[in-house]
């Protein structure tokens, strides 16, 4: 199914501000007909979410298609040097000792002062890391020799040597100043950096991924490399900090030639390797709860999400109009609540208008174009029993695999139980007992049962324990003493990032904005295409098409890397300490991350997910093993045969998860979602038939449902039904009715300021070692204080006499003033 078949009228009819524009006449119905057809054909996406794509896909994304000629260049430099050393033999024929001897020779040659010679040696090393592809027959062979060579290179200390060269290139002020002055930057400006970063990325990614043929020495090397990257061994800070510095330097326009895509990919994979992926996070969460003597998790969230199935795509406006016309003509018998089917989308209006401020006559283009409508008939059983659906729309075979019960165990917080008991005591007895959740005297029997049920599902998070512990440490610093902080990789990374955290966050969001498909090119925006544009711009149509695909692919990879990186940082910092997570979240919110993500989703999301911005024959390692066919316009347009683009679906889910993390339990940020009118944007994302993506969209809709008004809820009962079925229940959460809205005024500033104060107290207590706090011991012995030798600055010696004359001798001293009472 082509991407253009997926057009959704409402998305096409948005101007830059997100406002609707009315299409003219017949075009409306053509577009709706198109969308109607696409919604019927929308397939289930067989997508498995994970830390990364396959190793081959991840390696191929390191290179842009304009870098393709450099593969042969790497091979030529290697063979030129290797010929003098091995005399007619091939690399794969050498013994391991002979290979080690040759790598040692390359390592020595890296230390020459001549830049050109050094670059040739670095290219030869890159060819080894790429798997000596000229001596291989298949892609599997290339990956095998790449893994073998990478472990050999690591063992010989190549990574440390490359790190020194990378630091030199970063500090190369001459290259930076010449790049700043250039009107147009191309691949040639970042050659050395690209070669170094490519080798380092191949080493990190290849060693990170464990395969079945892992030898014992490789497993040991992997652990050593992981600890090395996460420890402050490189200039007293983890390796990731050097890459963060590159990102901020690039975004401040001081080094526009930095190859940002490679930097971001390497940064993401370094953090993924050192801190761990989603599976490791789940294990760490289980261990952390065990360590704090908390009950085990009610379920494994990864397994639950993987077992979920997607709801059918919403019905289009065209289908709903046809249904209404049939009803009017009397072709369909009246059934209870049957009008609800047509209400779902057709009657949807701006949730911020009054219920009765609706037009008499509704045009089809005013609707949200089929964002909401029919879900799976099985998903509807909760609300109403519908009439039997047409066999073409809903195959009956789906009933077989329908899981019984709800997917998530319900959860209740301690404060929810306290609030419930406080309300009950006020109602039945007339007074409250504060935070007492045990005393039930005087309350009727049903309340006893309710409290029992709530306590059965009570869930205490690691974050709540950490907040309580922090409050105790702030209140009793003397009695509780120093806190023992475990030196985890996340803790070391946070400590390194803390001084410049806001700069790092702003830089990442600037890059995300520049790479987002909805962003318009501006003259003052960051140029992220430095490592994709060739020296000579294309002259033929074919070259232009190829470059266009390359640029789009380049942007998609940057979005993928940044979204995965931010999500990892948020998840690891939250587990390490809640206030580390909160400070990163607050920096993201203040840097406009919430509207940025919403802007990203304000596009035809089906087109983005099914985009074909790849040329399979040019992907590594395919392009270095097989003969290159002649590229034509047809072969470029064809793309791959997949029904979706893995990286784009991965990016969308990551961004939705980030948005969930930023807004969860934060009333002021939930109101930002409402103010930015996120509901129609998020509902369009429900068109993607992928269970995990739908789950995170529904979560975001659930938290703002109570603020969208009664009319919105009335018009979107199918969405409410889907939320009920797929999102975890908080037993006394009033999400579907919104009765407590009046009691919770929106004070964004007060909420964020209170949180900021708690974060600053935490950082000051734990990390500000040099600060003289209230409880620092004071030396008040006159002799020892006056006897201390104080180092005075050199200029003080020159101006001391003048200061003495001006401040002491020329000032009259009123001695009697000292005798008077203050």
C-alpha positions in Angstrom: 0.0 0.0 0.0 1.5 3.3 -1.1 2.0 6.2 1.4 -0.1 8.5 -0.7 -3.1 6.2 -0.2 -2.9 6.9 3.5 -3.7 10.6 3.2 -5.9 11.9 6.0 -7.7 15.1 5.0 -7.5 16.9 8.3 -3.7 16.6 8.4 -3.4 17.9 4.9 -5.7 20.8 5.8 -3.5 22.0 8.7 -1.5 25.2 8.2 1.7 25.9 10.0 -0.1 27.0 13.1 -2.1 23.8 13.3 -5.4 25.5 12.3 -7.8 23.9 9.9 -8.2 25.1 6.3 -11.3 24.0 4.4 -10.6 22.1 1.1 -12.8 23.0 -1.8 -15.8 21.1 -3.0 -15.3 17.6 -4.5 -11.8 17.3 -3.2 -13.1 16.7 0.3 -15.1 13.6 -0.7 -12.2 12.3 -2.9 -9.9 12.6 0.1 -12.4 11.0 2.4 -13.0 8.2 -0.1 -9.2 7.6 -0.2 -9.0 7.6 3.6 -12.0 5.3 3.8 -10.3 2.8 1.6 -7.0 3.0 3.5 -8.7 2.5 6.9 -10.2 -0.7 5.6 -6.9 -2.0 4.4 -4.8 -0.8 7.3 -2.8 -3.9 8.3 -1.6 -5.0 11.8 2.0 -3.9 12.0 4.2 -6.9 12.9 6.6 -4.7 14.9 8.6 -5.9 17.9 9.8 -3.0 20.1 13.4 -3.4 21.5 16.5 -1.5 22.4 17.7 -1.4 18.8 17.0 -2.7 15.3 19.0 -5.7 14.0 22.8 -5.3 14.0 22.9 -5.1 10.2 20.4 -2.3 10.2 22.2 -0.4 12.9 25.5 -0.7 11.2 24.0 0.4 7.8 22.6 3.6 9.4 26.0 4.8 10.4 26.9 5.6 6.8 25.1 8.0 4.5 24.7 7.1 0.8 27.1 9.9 -0.2 29.9 8.2 1.8 29.6 5.1 -0.4 32.8 5.9 -2.5 34.8 5.9 0.8 34.4 2.1 1.3 36.7 1.6 -1.7 39.1 4.3 -0.4 39.5 2.5 2.9 40.2 -0.8 1.2 42.8 0.8 -1.1 44.8 2.4 1.8 44.7 -0.9 3.7 45.9 -3.0 0.8 48.6 -0.5 -0.1 50.1 -0.8 3.3 49.3 -4.5 3.9 50.9 -5.6 0.6 54.3 -4.4 1.9 53.8 -6.3 5.2 52.2 -9.6 4.2 53.6 -10.1 0.6 50.9 -11.7 -1.4 48.9 -13.2 1.5 45.3 -12.2 2.6 44.3 -10.9 6.0 42.0 -13.9 6.7 44.9 -16.3 6.0 47.1 -14.8 8.7 47.4 -16.4 12.2 46.1 -14.3 15.1 49.7 -13.5 16.2 50.5 -12.2 12.7 47.3 -10.1 12.8 48.3 -8.7 16.2 51.7 -7.8 14.9 50.2 -5.9 12.0 47.7 -4.0 14.2 50.6 -3.0 16.5 52.3 -1.6 13.4 49.2 0.4 12.5 49.0 1.7 16.1 52.6 3.0 15.9 51.8 4.7 12.6 48.8 6.5 14.2 51.2 8.6 16.3 52.9 10.4 13.3 52.5 14.2 13.1 51.5 14.3 9.4 47.7 14.6 9.2 47.4 12.9 5.8 49.5 9.9 6.8 47.5 9.6 10.0 44.2 9.7 8.1 45.5 6.9 5.7 46.3 4.7 8.8 42.9 5.5 10.3 41.2 4.4 7.1 43.1 1.1 7.1 41.9 0.5 10.7 38.4 1.4 9.6 38.6 -1.2 6.8 39.5 -3.8 9.4 36.6 -2.8 11.6 34.3 -3.0 8.6 35.3 -6.7 8.2 37.8 -6.8 5.3 34.9 -7.0 2.9 36.9 -7.4 -0.2 38.0 -10.9 1.0 34.4 -12.0 1.9 31.7 -13.5 -0.3 28.6 -13.0 1.8 27.3 -10.4 4.3 27.5 -13.0 7.1 31.3 -13.3 6.4 31.7 -9.6 6.6 29.9 -9.4 10.0 32.0 -12.4 11.2 35.3 -10.8 10.3 34.2 -7.4 11.6 33.5 -8.9 15.0 36.8 -10.8 15.0 38.8 -7.7 14.0 36.9 -5.4 16.4 37.8 -7.5 19.5 41.4 -7.7 18.2 41.6 -3.9 17.8 40.1 -3.4 21.3 42.6 -5.9 22.8 45.5 -4.0 21.2 44.4 -0.6 22.7 43.2 1.0 19.5 40.2 2.6 21.2 42.4 4.6 23.7 44.6 5.8 20.8 41.5 6.9 18.8 40.1 8.8 21.8 43.3 10.9 22.0 43.0 11.7 18.3 39.3 12.5 18.7 40.1 15.0 21.5 42.7 16.6 19.3 40.2 17.0 16.5 37.6 18.5 18.8 40.1 21.0 20.1 41.3 21.8 16.5 40.5 25.5 16.5 41.9 26.0 13.0 39.4 23.5 11.5 36.5 25.1 13.6 37.3 28.7 12.5 37.6 27.7 8.8 34.3 25.8 9.0 32.5 28.8 10.6 33.7 31.1 7.8 32.7 28.7 5.0 29.4 29.5 3.3 28.6 25.8 2.6 29.9 22.8 4.6 30.2 19.3 3.0 31.5 15.8 3.7 35.1 16.9 3.1 35.1 19.2 6.1 34.6 16.3 8.6 36.7 13.6 7.0 39.0 12.9 10.0 36.2 13.1 12.5 33.9 10.8 10.5 36.6 8.1 10.1 37.4 8.2 13.9 33.8 8.2 15.0 33.0 5.3 12.5 35.7 3.1 14.0 34.6 3.9 17.5 30.9 3.3 16.7 31.7 -0.1 15.1 33.7 -1.1 18.2 31.0 0.0 20.7 28.1 -1.5 18.7 29.8 -4.8 17.8 31.1 -5.4 21.3 27.8 -4.4 22.9 25.7 -7.0 20.9 26.2 -10.5 22.3 25.9 -13.3 19.8 25.9 -17.1 20.1 29.5 -17.4 19.0 30.8 -15.3 21.9 34.1 -16.8 23.1 35.1 -16.6 26.8 37.8 -14.0 26.2 35.2 -11.9 24.3 32.8 -12.0 27.2 35.6 -10.8 29.5 36.6 -8.1 27.0 33.0 -7.0 26.7 32.7 -6.5 30.5 36.0 -4.6 30.6 35.0 -2.3 27.8 31.6 -1.6 29.4 33.2 -0.7 32.7 35.8 1.4 30.9 33.2 3.5 29.0 31.1 4.0 32.1 33.9 4.9 34.4 35.6 8.4 34.7 38.8 7.1 33.1 38.9 9.6 30.1 40.1 12.9 31.5 38.3 12.2 34.8 34.8 11.8 33.1 32.9 9.1 31.3 33.3 8.9 27.5 29.7 10.0 27.0 30.6 13.4 28.4 33.1 14.0 25.6 30.3 13.3 23.1 27.9 15.6 24.9 30.5 18.3 24.7 30.7 17.8 20.9 26.9 18.2 20.7 26.8 21.5 22.7 29.8 22.8 20.7 28.0 22.0 17.5 24.7 23.6 18.6 26.5 26.8 19.7 27.6 27.2 16.1 31.3 26.9 17.1 31.9 23.7 15.2 29.4 23.4 12.3 31.5 20.7 10.6 31.0 18.1 13.4 29.2 15.0 11.9 26.2 15.1 14.2 24.5 11.9 13.1 27.6 9.8 13.9 28.1 11.6 17.3 24.5 11.1 18.3 24.5 7.4 17.3 27.8 6.8 19.2 26.4 8.7 22.2 23.2 6.7 22.3 25.0 3.3 21.9 27.5 4.3 24.6 24.8 5.0 27.1 22.8 2.0 26.0 25.9 -0.2 26.6 27.1 1.3 29.9 23.7 1.8 31.6 21.8 -1.1 30.0 18.7 -1.4 27.9 15.0 -2.0 28.7 15.4 -5.7 29.7 18.3 -4.7 32.1 16.2 -1.8 33.5 13.4 -4.2 34.3 15.9 -6.5 36.2 17.4 -3.5 38.0 13.9 -2.4 39.0 13.2 -5.8 40.5 16.5 -5.8 42.4 15.9 -2.3 43.6 12.5 -3.2 45.0 14.0 -6.3 46.6 16.7 -4.2 48.2 14.2 -1.8 49.7 12.0 -4.6 51.0 9.1 -3.7 48.7 6.7 -6.3 47.4 7.5 -7.6 43.9 6.1 -6.0 40.8 2.6 -7.2 39.9 3.7 -8.0 36.3 6.5 -7.7 33.8 5.5 -4.7 31.8 7.6 -5.7 28.8 5.8 -9.0 28.5 2.3 -7.5 29.0 2.9 -4.9 26.3 4.2 -7.5 23.8 1.1 -9.7 24.4 -1.3 -6.8 23.7 -3.0 -6.6 20.3 -3.9 -3.5 18.4 -7.4 -2.2 18.1 -8.7 -1.9 14.6 -8.2 1.5 12.9 -10.9 4.1 13.5 -13.7 4.4 10.9 -13.4 7.3 8.5 -15.8 10.2 8.2 -17.0 8.9 4.9 -18.2 5.6 6.5 -19.9 7.5 9.2 -21.7 9.8 6.8 -23.0 6.7 4.9 -24.2 5.2 8.1 -26.2 8.3 8.9 -27.7 8.5 5.5 -28.8 4.8 5.8 -30.4 5.6 9.1 -32.3 8.6 7.7 -33.7 6.5 4.8 -34.9 3.9 7.3 -32.7 1.1 5.9 -31.4 0.2 9.4 -33.6 -0.7 12.3 -33.4 1.4 15.4 -31.3 0.0 18.2 -30.5 1.2 21.7 -27.7 3.8 21.7 -27.2 3.4 18.0 -26.6 7.1 17.4 -23.4 6.7 19.4 -21.7 5.2 16.3 -22.1 8.4 14.4 -21.3 10.6 17.4 -17.8 9.3 17.7 -16.2 11.5 15.1 -18.9 13.2 13.1 -20.1 15.3 16.0 -16.7 16.1 17.5 -16.1 19.7 18.2 -13.5 21.8 19.8 -13.4 20.6 23.5 -12.9 24.1 24.7 -16.3 25.4 23.3 -19.5 25.1 25.3 -21.7 22.1 24.8 -24.5 24.1 23.1 -22.2 26.4 21.1 -22.4 23.9 18.1 -23.3 24.7 14.6 -26.7 23.6 13.4 -25.2 22.0 10.3 -22.0 20.1 10.4 -19.7 19.8 7.4 -17.8 16.6 6.9 -14.5 18.6 6.7 -15.0 20.0 10.1 -14.7 16.7 11.7 -11.4 15.2 12.9 -11.5 13.1 9.8 -12.0 9.7 11.2 -9.6 10.0 14.1 -12.1 8.2 16.2 -14.8 5.8 15.3 -15.2 2.1 15.2 -12.7 0.0 17.2 -12.6 -3.7 17.2 -16.1 -5.2 18.0 -14.5 -7.0 20.9 -13.2 -3.8 22.2 -16.8 -2.4 22.2 -18.4 -5.0 24.4 -17.7 -2.9 27.4 -20.0 -0.1 26.4 -22.8 -1.5 24.2 -23.7 -4.6 22.3 -23.4 -3.5 18.6 -25.3 -4.9 15.7 -23.4 -7.7 13.8 -20.7 -6.0 11.7 -20.3 -6.6 8.0 -17.9 -9.6 7.3 -15.6 -7.4 5.1 -14.9 -5.0 7.9 -14.5 -7.3 10.9 -13.4 -10.9 10.4 -15.1 -13.1 13.0 -11.9 -15.2 13.5 -10.4 -12.4 15.7 -12.7 -13.6 18.6 -10.6 -16.7 19.1 -7.6 -15.0 20.5 -9.3 -12.5 22.7 -7.6 -12.4 26.1 -9.9 -12.7 29.1 -9.7 -10.0 31.7 -7.8 -6.7 31.7 -4.0 -6.7 30.9 -2.8 -4.8 33.9 -3.2 -5.3 37.7 -4.8 -2.2 39.2 -2.7 0.1 41.4 -3.4 2.3 44.4 -1.1 4.9 46.0 -0.9 5.4 49.8 -2.2 9.0 49.4 -5.2 7.7 47.4 -6.2 5.5 50.4 -5.7 8.5 52.8 -7.8 10.8 50.6 -10.6 8.1 50.4 -10.7 7.7 54.2 -10.6 11.4 54.8 -13.6 11.9 52.5 -15.5 9.0 54.1 -14.8 10.2 57.7 -15.9 13.7 56.8 -19.1 12.3 55.3 -20.1 9.8 58.0 -18.4 11.0 61.2 -17.7 14.7 60.6 -14.0 14.9 61.4 -10.7 13.5 60.1 -7.7 11.7 61.5 -4.9 13.0 59.3 -2.8 10.3 57.6 -4.3 7.4 59.7 -5.2 4.6 57.3 -5.8 1.9 59.9 -8.7 3.3 62.1 -12.1 2.5 60.6 -14.2 3.0 63.7 -17.7 4.5 63.0 -17.5 3.9 59.2 -20.1 1.6 57.5 -19.4 -1.9 56.4 -19.1 -1.1 52.6 -16.3 1.4 53.4 -14.4 -1.3 55.3 -14.7 -3.5 52.2 -13.5 -0.7 50.0 -10.5 0.0 52.1 -9.6 -3.7 52.2 -9.8 -3.8 48.4 -7.7 -0.6 48.0 -5.0 -2.0 50.4 -4.9 -5.3 48.4 -3.8 -3.3 45.4 -1.6 -0.8 47.1 1.6 -0.1 45.2 4.6 1.7 46.7 7.1 2.8 44.1 10.8 3.1 44.5 10.5 6.8 43.9 8.1 7.3 46.9 10.7 5.5 49.1 13.4 7.8 47.8 11.4 10.9 48.3 10.6 9.9 51.9 14.2 9.1 52.6 15.3 12.4 51.2 12.9 14.3 53.4 14.3 12.4 56.5 17.9 13.3 55.4 17.0 17.0 55.0 15.2 17.1 58.4 17.8 15.1 60.5 21.2 15.7 58.8 23.2 15.2 62.1 21.5 12.0 63.4 21.3 10.2 60.0 24.8 11.2 59.0 26.2 10.9 55.5 24.3 9.0 52.9 26.1 6.2 51.2 25.8 6.7 47.5 26.5 3.7 45.3 28.8 4.5 42.4 26.6 3.1 39.6 27.2 4.0 36.0 24.1 6.2 36.1 25.3 8.0 39.2 28.7 8.7 37.6 27.1 9.9 34.4 24.7 12.2 36.3 27.5 13.7 38.4 29.4 14.5 35.1 26.4 15.9 33.4 25.1 18.0 36.3 27.1 21.2 35.8 26.0 21.6 32.1 22.8 19.6 32.2 20.6 22.4 30.8 23.0 23.0 27.9 23.0 19.3 26.9 19.1 19.1 27.0 18.6 22.3 25.0 21.2 21.1 22.4 19.5 17.7 22.0 16.1 19.4 21.6 17.5 21.9 19.0 18.7 18.9 17.0 15.4 17.1 17.3 13.6 20.2 16.1 16.0 20.6 13.1 15.4 16.9 12.2 11.6 16.8 12.7 9.7 16.4 9.4 7.2 19.1 10.4 10.0 21.7 10.8 10.3 24.4 8.2 13.8 25.3 7.0 14.9 28.6 8.5 18.0 30.7 7.9 19.0 30.7 11.5 18.3 27.0 12.2 21.1 24.5 12.7 22.5 22.8 9.6 22.5 19.1 10.5 23.4 18.0 7.0 27.1 18.6 7.2 27.9 14.9 7.0 25.5 14.1 4.2 26.0 16.8 1.5 28.6 16.0 -1.1 31.3 18.5 -2.2 29.7 18.8 -5.6 25.9 19.1 -5.6 23.9 16.8 -7.9 23.5 17.7 -11.5 21.1 14.9 -12.7 17.6 14.1 -11.6 18.7 10.7 -10.4 21.5 12.2 -8.2 19.0 14.7 -6.8 16.5 11.9 -6.0 19.2 9.9 -4.3 20.4 12.9 -2.3 16.8 13.6 -1.3 16.3 10.1 0.0 19.6 10.3 1.8 18.7 13.6 3.5 15.3 12.3 4.7 17.0 9.1 6.0 19.6 11.2 7.7 17.0 13.2 9.6 15.0 10.0 10.5 18.2 8.5 12.0 18.9 11.6 14.1 15.3 11.6 15.5 15.7 7.9 16.3 19.0 8.4 18.2 17.8 11.4 20.2 14.4 9.9 21.1 16.1 6.7 22.3 18.8 8.6 24.1 16.4 10.9 26.0 14.2 7.9 27.0 17.1 5.9 28.3 18.4 8.9 30.4 15.0 9.5 31.9 14.4 5.8 32.8 17.9 5.2 34.3 17.9 8.5 36.3 14.4 7.7 37.6 15.5 4.4 38.9 18.8 5.8 40.3 17.1 8.6 42.1 13.8 10.3 41.5 15.2 13.8 41.8 17.8 13.1 39.1 14.9 12.2 36.8 12.9 15.3 37.9 15.7 17.7 37.1 16.2 16.3 33.6 12.4 16.4 33.1 12.1 20.0 34.2 14.9 21.1 31.9 13.0 19.3 29.0 9.7 21.0 29.9 11.3 24.4 30.3 13.0 23.9 26.9 9.5 23.3 25.3 9.8 19.6 24.8 6.1 19.0 25.2 5.0 21.3 22.3 7.9 20.0 20.2 6.8 16.4 20.5 3.2 17.5 19.7 4.4 19.4 16.7 6.2 16.2 15.6 3.0 14.2 15.7 1.0 17.0 13.9 1.7 15.3 10.5 0.3 12.4 8.6 1.7 9.9 10.9 0.8 6.9 8.7 2.9 8.4 5.9 5.8 8.9 8.3 5.7 5.4 9.6 5.4 3.9 6.1 8.1 6.2 4.6 10.5 4.4 2.2 13.6 6.6 2.7 16.1 3.8 2.1 17.9 2.3 -0.9 18.5 -1.3 0.0 21.3 -1.9 -2.6 23.3 0.9 -1.1 23.0 -0.3 2.5 26.1 -1.6 4.2 27.2 -4.5 4.1 25.1 -5.3 1.0 26.8 -2.6 -1.1 30.3 -3.9 -0.4 29.7 -7.6 -1.1 27.3 -7.6 -4.1 27.8 -6.1 -7.6 26.1 -2.7 -7.7 23.1 -2.7 -10.1 22.5 0.4 -12.2 20.3 2.7 -10.2 17.2 4.1 -11.9 14.4 6.4 -10.8 12.1 3.4 -10.5 14.5 1.4 -8.3 15.0 4.5 -6.0 11.2 5.0 -5.6 10.6 1.4 -4.9 12.3 1.4 -1.5 12.1 -1.8 0.6 9.1 -4.2 0.8 8.3 -3.7 4.5 4.8 -2.3 5.4 6.4 0.1 7.8 9.8 1.8 8.6 11.2 0.3 11.8 13.2 3.3 12.9 10.2 5.7 12.4 7.8 3.6 14.4 10.5 3.1 17.1 11.0 7.0 17.2 7.3 7.6 17.5 6.9 5.2 20.4 10.0 6.7 22.1 8.6 10.2 21.8 5.2 9.1 23.2 6.9 7.4 26.1 9.0 10.6 26.9 5.8 12.6 26.8 4.2 10.2 29.2 7.2 10.4 31.6 7.1 14.2 31.6 3.4 14.5 32.3 2.6 11.6 34.7 1.3 12.8 38.0 2.1 16.4 37.0 -1.1 18.4 37.0 0.4 21.5 35.5 2.0 19.6 32.6 -1.2 17.7 31.9 -2.8 21.1 31.5 -0.1 22.0 29.0 -1.3 19.0 26.9 -4.9 20.4 27.1 -3.8 24.0 26.3 -1.8 22.9 23.3 -4.9 21.0 22.1 -3.1 17.7 21.9 -6.2 15.5 21.9 -6.9 15.6 18.1 -3.2 15.2 17.3 -2.9 12.2 19.6 -6.1 10.6 18.3 -4.7 10.7 14.8 -1.9 8.6 16.0 -4.4 5.9 16.9 -4.7 5.1 13.2 -1.4 3.2 13.5 -2.3 -0.4 14.2 0.4 -1.2 16.7 -0.5 -2.1 20.2 2.4 -0.5 22.0 2.0 2.9 20.2 -1.8 2.8 20.8 -1.2 2.1 24.5 1.0 5.2 25.0 -1.4 7.4 23.0 -4.3 6.2 25.2 -2.4 6.9 28.4 -1.8 10.5 27.3 -5.5 10.9 26.4 -6.5 9.3 29.7 -4.7 11.8 31.9 -6.4 14.8 30.2 -9.8 13.3 29.6 -11.4 15.0 32.7 -10.3 18.4 31.4 -11.7 18.1 27.9 -15.3 18.6 28.8 -18.4 16.5 28.9 -19.1 17.0 25.2 -15.7 15.6 24.2 -16.2 12.5 26.3 -19.7 12.1 24.9 -18.4 12.3 21.4 -15.5 9.9 22.0 -17.0 6.9 23.8 -15.0 4.5 21.7 -11.7 6.1 22.9 -13.0 5.9 26.5 -13.7 2.2 25.9 -10.2 1.6 24.5 -8.7 3.4 27.5 -10.7 1.3 29.9 -9.5 -1.9 28.1 -5.8 -1.1 27.5 -4.6 1.3 30.2 -3.9 0.4 33.8 -6.7 1.2 36.3 -6.1 3.4 39.3 -9.0 2.2 41.4 -10.3 5.6 42.7 -9.0 7.7 39.8 -11.9 9.9 38.5 -10.4 10.1 35.0 -13.7 9.4 33.1 -15.9 12.0 34.9 -13.7 14.9 36.1 -15.7 15.7 39.2 -12.8 17.1 41.1 -11.6 19.7 38.5 -12.9 22.7 40.4 -10.9 21.8 43.5 -7.6 21.8 41.6 -6.8 25.2 40.1 -3.9 25.3 37.6 -0.9 27.0 39.1 2.0 26.0 36.9 4.5 28.2 38.5 3.9 27.1 42.1 4.0 23.4 41.3 7.2 23.6 39.3 8.9 26.0 41.8 8.1 23.6 44.7 9.6 20.7 42.7 12.6 22.9 41.7 13.2 23.7 45.4 13.2 19.9 46.3 15.7 19.2 43.5 18.1 22.0 44.5 18.0 20.8 48.1 18.8 17.2 47.0 21.7 18.4 44.7 23.1 20.7 47.3 23.0 18.0 50.0 24.5 15.2 47.9 26.9 16.9 45.5 27.9 20.3 46.9 30.8 19.2 49.0 32.7 22.6 49.1 29.7 24.6 50.4 29.9 25.7 54.0 26.5 24.5 55.2 24.8 25.3 58.5 26.3 22.2 60.1 29.9 22.5 58.9 32.4 22.6 61.9 33.8 26.1 62.5 37.3 26.8 63.9 36.8 29.5 66.5 40.2 29.3 68.2 41.9 32.7 67.7 45.5 31.4 67.6 44.9 28.7 65.0 42.8 31.1 62.8 45.4 33.9 62.9 48.2 31.3 62.5 46.9 30.0 59.2 48.9 30.9 56.1 46.7 32.5 53.5 47.8 32.6 49.9 47.3 36.1 48.6 47.1 37.0 44.9 50.2 38.6 43.3 48.5 41.9 42.5 47.5 42.3 46.1 51.2 42.8 47.1 51.4 45.7 44.7 48.3 47.5 45.8 48.4 46.6 49.5 49.9 50.0 50.7 47.4 52.0 48.6 44.6 50.0 50.0 45.9 50.4 53.6 46.2 54.2 53.1 42.7 54.5 51.5 40.7 52.1 53.7 42.5 52.3 57.1 44.6 55.4 57.7 42.4 58.0 55.9 39.2 56.7 57.6 38.4 58.2 61.0 37.8 55.5 63.7 35.0 56.2 66.2 36.2 54.2 69.1 33.3 55.3 71.4 30.8 53.7 68.9 32.3 50.3 69.9 31.3 50.9 73.5 27.7 51.6 72.8 25.1 48.9 72.9 24.1 47.7 69.4 
